[in-house]
Amino acid sequence: MNAYPGLLIVNADDWGRDARTTGRILDCFQRRAVSSVSAMVFMEDSERAAAMAQEQGIDAGLHLNLTTRFSAPDCPARLLERQGELARYLLRHLAARVIFNPWLVRDFEYVVTAQIEEFRRLYQRDPDRVDGHHHMHLSANVLLRDLLPGGTLVRRHFSFEPGEKALRNRFFRWFADAMLARRHRVVDFFFSLPPLEPPSRLQRIFSLARRFVVEVETHPVKPEEYQFLSGGDIFRLAGDLPIASRFASVRRKETIHASRRQDRRNEAY
C-alpha cells in the first residue's frame, strides 16, 4: 500500500506496434516495473496485444497514432490514405501541430474517430485514457475540435525542467494544458524516462511522486530503457516509493490542471 499522498506511474508506449515491442513491454510489466501501457491500433500486433492485455489484466489506454503508417494487413485503404496525409503535414515542420489546418479537419476527425472505434472493438470498452504517438494528440486540430472523448484522462505536455527558457515551448505547453483543462483530466507532472544519466534527475522526478501524481513515459523496445526497467535499476532509484500497479489508480488521487498550479510545481521541481 502506498504510504505517500502522491503516485508514481510508469507507462509504456507503443503496445501492439509489433511483436518485439509488445514482448519487451510485457516482460517489464510482469516484473512490475511498468504500471500500464498505451496501445496502438491498426498495427501488425494490435489484435494479439489486445487479447494479451485482457488475459494478463494489463491497464491499457489508447495511443493515438497520426504519424506512423498503420501496419495491420487488413487496415482499410481509405484510412491509410487519410493518415498518410496527416503524417506528411504534421512531420513537415515543427510548427505544424500548433497551427490549425482547416483543410484537414475531416481527415483528423476520420482518423481519430476510426482509432477510438477500433480500440473499442479490440478492448471491448471505451478508452478512458488517451495519449499520442509523437505527442500528436496535442495538435491544434485535435484539441480545438474536441476530438478526444470528454472526461478522459489525457496526457499533458512534458513538465518544465529547470533552466528551460524557450518561449515557443512554454507558450505551446500553456496552450495545450489550457485546452485539456476544458474537458479532460491530467496528472500533475509528466516526464520521459530518459535521459537515464545522471541518476539524480530520476531521483528528483521520483521524489515528486511522494506528493504529486507523476507519469513517466517509457519505450522498453529501446535497449537502454529495457535494461533499466528489467534489470531492477528503477526499483533501486525509487527506493521505498512503489510503482503504481495500474494507471487507473490515478482516479483515487486528486488530478489538478497544470495551467492553474504550474508556478507551484515549477518551484517544487
C-alpha positions as CSV (number, residue, x, y, z in Angstrom):
1,M,0.0,0.0,0.0
2,N,1.3,3.4,-0.9
3,A,2.0,5.4,2.2
4,Y,2.5,8.6,0.3
5,P,-0.2,11.0,-1.0
6,G,1.3,11.0,-4.5
7,L,1.6,8.3,-7.1
8,L,4.4,7.1,-9.5
9,I,3.0,5.8,-12.8
10,V,5.4,4.2,-15.3
11,N,3.6,3.9,-18.6
12,A,5.0,2.0,-21.6
13,D,4.1,3.4,-25.1
14,D,3.6,1.5,-28.4
15,W,1.9,-1.6,-27.1
16,G,0.8,-3.6,-30.1
17,R,3.1,-1.9,-32.6
18,D,4.9,-5.1,-33.4
19,A,5.7,-8.4,-31.6
20,R,9.1,-7.3,-30.4
21,T,7.8,-4.1,-28.8
22,T,4.9,-5.9,-27.2
23,G,7.1,-8.6,-25.8
24,R,9.6,-6.1,-24.2
25,I,6.7,-4.3,-22.6
26,L,5.1,-7.5,-21.3
27,D,8.3,-8.5,-19.7
28,C,8.6,-5.2,-17.9
29,F,5.0,-5.4,-16.8
30,Q,5.4,-8.9,-15.4
31,R,8.4,-7.6,-13.4
32,R,6.2,-4.9,-12.0
33,A,8.4,-2.2,-13.5
34,V,5.6,-0.9,-15.7
35,S,2.2,0.3,-14.4
36,S,0.3,0.5,-17.7
37,V,0.5,0.6,-21.4
38,S,-0.6,2.8,-24.3
39,A,-2.0,0.7,-27.1
40,M,-1.7,1.3,-30.8
41,V,-4.4,0.1,-33.1
42,F,-4.4,-0.9,-36.8
43,M,-0.8,-2.1,-36.2
44,E,0.6,-5.5,-37.0
45,D,0.5,-6.8,-33.4
46,S,-2.6,-4.9,-32.2
47,E,-5.0,-7.8,-32.2
48,R,-2.7,-10.2,-30.3
49,A,-1.7,-7.4,-27.9
50,A,-5.3,-6.6,-27.1
51,A,-6.1,-10.2,-26.3
52,M,-3.0,-10.5,-24.2
53,A,-3.8,-7.3,-22.2
54,Q,-7.2,-8.7,-21.3
55,E,-5.8,-12.1,-20.3
56,Q,-3.0,-10.5,-18.2
57,G,-5.1,-7.7,-16.7
58,I,-2.9,-5.0,-18.2
59,D,-4.2,-1.5,-17.9
60,A,-4.3,-0.1,-21.5
61,G,-5.2,3.3,-22.9
62,L,-5.3,4.5,-26.5
63,H,-2.0,5.6,-28.1
64,L,-3.4,7.8,-30.9
65,N,-1.2,7.5,-34.0
66,L,-1.3,10.2,-36.6
67,T,2.3,9.9,-37.9
68,T,3.5,6.3,-38.2
69,R,1.9,4.3,-41.0
70,F,-0.6,1.7,-39.9
71,S,0.8,-1.8,-40.5
72,A,-2.1,-4.1,-39.9
73,P,-2.7,-6.2,-43.1
74,D,-6.4,-5.5,-43.0
75,C,-6.3,-1.8,-42.4
76,P,-8.8,0.0,-44.7
77,A,-7.2,1.7,-47.7
78,R,-9.1,4.9,-47.2
79,L,-7.8,5.1,-43.6
80,L,-4.2,4.5,-44.7
81,E,-4.6,7.3,-47.3
82,R,-6.0,9.8,-44.8
83,Q,-3.5,9.0,-42.1
84,G,-0.7,9.4,-44.7
85,E,-2.0,12.9,-45.5
86,L,-1.9,13.8,-41.8
87,A,1.6,12.4,-41.3
88,R,3.0,14.3,-44.2
89,Y,1.5,17.5,-42.8
90,L,2.5,17.0,-39.2
91,L,6.0,15.9,-39.9
92,R,6.7,18.6,-42.5
93,H,7.8,21.3,-40.0
94,L,7.9,21.7,-36.2
95,A,5.1,24.3,-36.1
96,A,2.5,22.1,-37.9
97,R,0.9,20.7,-34.8
98,V,0.4,24.1,-33.3
99,I,-1.3,25.5,-36.4
100,F,-5.0,24.7,-37.0
101,N,-5.4,23.5,-40.6
102,P,-9.0,24.0,-41.8
103,W,-8.3,21.9,-45.0
104,L,-7.6,18.8,-42.9
105,V,-10.5,19.0,-40.5
106,R,-12.3,16.0,-41.9
107,D,-9.1,13.9,-42.2
108,F,-8.3,14.5,-38.5
109,E,-11.9,13.7,-37.5
110,Y,-11.9,10.5,-39.5
111,V,-8.5,9.1,-38.4
112,V,-9.1,9.9,-34.7
113,T,-12.6,8.5,-34.7
114,A,-11.5,5.3,-36.5
115,Q,-8.9,4.7,-33.9
116,I,-11.2,5.2,-31.0
117,E,-13.7,2.8,-32.6
118,E,-11.0,0.2,-33.2
119,F,-9.8,0.4,-29.6
120,R,-13.4,-0.1,-28.5
121,R,-13.6,-3.2,-30.8
122,L,-10.3,-4.7,-29.6
123,Y,-10.6,-3.9,-25.9
124,Q,-14.4,-4.2,-25.6
125,R,-14.7,-0.8,-23.8
126,D,-14.3,2.9,-24.4
127,P,-10.8,4.3,-23.9
128,D,-10.7,6.0,-20.5
129,R,-7.2,7.3,-21.2
130,V,-5.6,8.8,-24.3
131,D,-2.1,9.9,-25.3
132,G,-0.4,10.2,-28.6
133,H,2.4,8.8,-30.7
134,H,5.0,11.6,-31.0
135,H,2.5,13.5,-28.7
136,M,0.4,14.5,-31.7
137,H,-2.8,14.2,-29.7
138,L,-1.9,17.7,-28.6
139,S,-2.0,19.1,-32.1
140,A,-4.3,22.1,-32.7
141,N,-6.6,20.2,-35.0
142,V,-7.3,17.6,-32.3
143,L,-7.6,19.9,-29.3
144,L,-9.6,22.8,-30.9
145,R,-12.1,20.4,-32.4
146,D,-12.6,18.4,-29.2
147,L,-11.8,15.1,-30.9
148,L,-10.9,13.2,-27.7
149,P,-13.7,11.8,-25.6
150,G,-14.7,14.3,-22.8
151,G,-13.8,13.3,-19.3
152,T,-11.0,11.0,-20.2
153,L,-7.6,11.2,-18.7
154,V,-5.4,12.8,-21.4
155,R,-1.6,13.0,-21.3
156,R,-0.4,16.6,-20.8
157,H,2.7,18.1,-22.3
158,F,6.1,17.4,-20.7
159,S,6.6,19.2,-17.5
160,F,9.1,22.1,-17.4
161,E,12.6,21.4,-16.3
162,P,15.0,23.8,-14.5
163,G,16.7,26.2,-16.9
164,E,14.2,25.8,-19.7
165,K,13.9,29.2,-21.4
166,A,12.3,28.5,-24.9
167,L,9.4,30.9,-25.1
168,R,7.9,28.9,-28.0
169,N,7.8,25.7,-26.0
170,R,6.4,27.5,-23.0
171,F,3.6,29.0,-25.0
172,F,2.7,25.8,-26.7
173,R,2.6,23.9,-23.4
174,W,0.4,26.6,-21.8
175,F,-1.9,26.4,-24.8
176,A,-2.1,22.6,-24.7
177,D,-2.7,22.5,-21.0
178,A,-5.4,25.2,-21.3
179,M,-7.2,23.2,-24.0
180,L,-7.0,20.0,-22.0
181,A,-8.3,21.7,-18.8
182,R,-11.6,22.4,-20.6
183,R,-12.7,18.8,-21.0
184,H,-10.2,16.4,-19.6
185,R,-8.3,15.2,-16.5
186,V,-4.5,15.4,-16.3
187,V,-1.8,14.2,-14.0
188,D,0.3,16.7,-12.0
189,F,3.7,16.0,-13.7
190,F,4.7,14.2,-16.9
191,F,8.3,13.2,-17.8
192,S,10.1,10.8,-20.1
193,L,12.3,8.1,-18.6
194,P,15.5,9.1,-20.5
195,P,17.9,10.6,-20.1
196,L,19.0,8.0,-17.5
197,E,22.1,9.9,-16.5
198,P,22.7,11.4,-14.2
199,P,20.7,9.3,-11.7
200,S,19.9,12.5,-9.7
201,R,17.4,13.5,-12.5
202,L,15.2,10.5,-12.0
203,Q,15.6,10.7,-8.2
204,R,14.2,14.2,-8.3
205,I,11.3,13.1,-10.5
206,F,10.5,10.1,-8.3
207,S,10.6,12.3,-5.2
208,L,7.8,14.4,-6.7
209,A,5.7,11.3,-6.7
210,R,5.7,11.3,-2.9
211,R,3.4,14.4,-3.1
212,F,2.0,14.5,-6.6
213,V,0.7,12.2,-9.3
214,V,3.6,11.7,-11.7
215,E,3.6,9.9,-15.1
216,V,6.8,8.7,-16.5
217,E,6.8,7.7,-20.2
218,T,9.0,4.8,-21.4
219,H,9.7,2.8,-24.5
220,P,11.0,-0.6,-23.4
221,V,11.8,-1.5,-27.0
222,K,14.9,0.7,-26.7
223,P,17.7,-1.3,-25.2
224,E,18.8,1.2,-22.6
225,E,15.3,1.7,-21.2
226,Y,14.5,-2.1,-21.3
227,Q,17.7,-2.8,-19.3
228,F,16.9,-0.1,-16.8
229,L,13.4,-1.4,-16.2
230,S,14.0,-5.2,-16.4
231,G,17.3,-5.1,-14.6
232,G,15.9,-3.5,-11.4
233,D,17.6,-0.1,-11.6
234,I,14.2,1.6,-11.4
235,F,13.5,0.0,-8.1
236,R,16.8,1.0,-6.7
237,L,16.3,4.6,-7.6
238,A,12.7,4.7,-6.4
239,G,13.6,3.2,-3.0
240,D,10.6,2.7,-0.8
241,L,8.3,4.5,-3.3
242,P,6.1,1.9,-5.0
243,I,5.3,1.9,-8.7
244,A,1.6,2.1,-9.3
245,S,0.0,-1.2,-10.3
246,R,-2.3,0.5,-12.7
247,F,-2.7,3.9,-14.4
248,A,-6.4,3.7,-13.3
249,S,-5.1,4.2,-9.7
250,V,-4.9,7.9,-10.5
251,R,-8.7,8.0,-10.1
252,R,-8.2,7.7,-6.4
253,K,-5.9,10.7,-6.4
254,E,-6.5,14.4,-6.9
255,T,-5.8,15.4,-10.5
256,I,-5.0,19.1,-10.9
257,H,-4.9,21.0,-14.1
258,A,-1.4,22.2,-14.7
259,S,-2.5,25.6,-16.0
260,R,-3.8,26.5,-12.5
261,R,-0.8,25.4,-10.5
262,Q,2.2,25.5,-12.7
263,D,4.2,28.0,-10.7
264,R,3.9,25.9,-7.6
265,R,5.0,22.8,-9.4
266,N,8.0,24.5,-11.1
267,E,9.1,25.6,-7.6
268,A,8.7,22.0,-6.3
269,Y,10.8,20.6,-9.1
